């Protein structure tokens, strides 16, 4: 593989990793927001919104971590080929 191709693939993999880590960061923010709302307001009023935010946040964290691990594996395979 030519040097430019390797660099282009590495840039792409790093961009994927940043994107997946942003999923994790956003998921943590949603979980935090859900927990804050749960503590500040009466449970009956916000329980659906709180639980939804927490579950959405946890789902985003799991998706981000899975995709990050997949991107990391792709990066390792690329290094083995080079």
N, C-alpha and C positions, 0 to 999 in steps of 0.2 A: 504494500500500500504506500502511496506517496505521502510525503510529510504533511502536505496540506490536508489530505483526506483524514489522517490521524488527528490532526488538530481540530478539524471540523467536527469529527465524532466526539472528541473530548469536550468541546464547547457545548455540543448538544446534550451530552450526558450531564454536564454540570448545570445546564439550564433546567433539565428535568429534575435534578436533585433540589435545586432552589425552589422550583414550583411545588414539589412534594413537601418540602419543609414548610412552605407557606401554608399548606393545608393543615399541618400540625399546629402551627402558630395560631391560625384562625380557629381551629378546633378548641385549643386551650382557652382562647378568648370567649368562645361561646359557652363553654363549661363554666368559666368564671362568672360570666354575666348571668347565667341561669342560677348559679349558687347565690350570687348577690341579690337577685330579685327574690329568691326563695326566702332569704333572711329579712329583707326589708318590708315585704308586703304580706298581708294576711294570706295564709295558705289556700283558702278556698278561691280567692280571686285570681291568683296567678299560677296555680299548680300546673295547669296544662301547658302554659307558655314556658314555665321553668323546666319541666320535664322534657319538653320538646327541644329546648335549647341545649340542655345537657346531653340528650341522646344524639342530637345533630352534631354537637361538638365531639363527642366520643367517636361517632362514625367518621368524622373528618380526620381525627387523629389516626384511627386505624387505617383508613385509606391512604393517608399520607405516609405512614410508616411502611405499609406494604409496597407502595409504589417506589418509595425511596430505596427499600431493600432490593427491589427488582432492578432499579437503575444502577445500584451499586454492583449487583451481579453482572450486569451488562458491561459496566466499566472494567471489572476484573477480567472478563472474557476478552475484552478489547486489548487489555495489557498483555494477556497471554499470547494473543495472535501477533502482536507487534514485536 
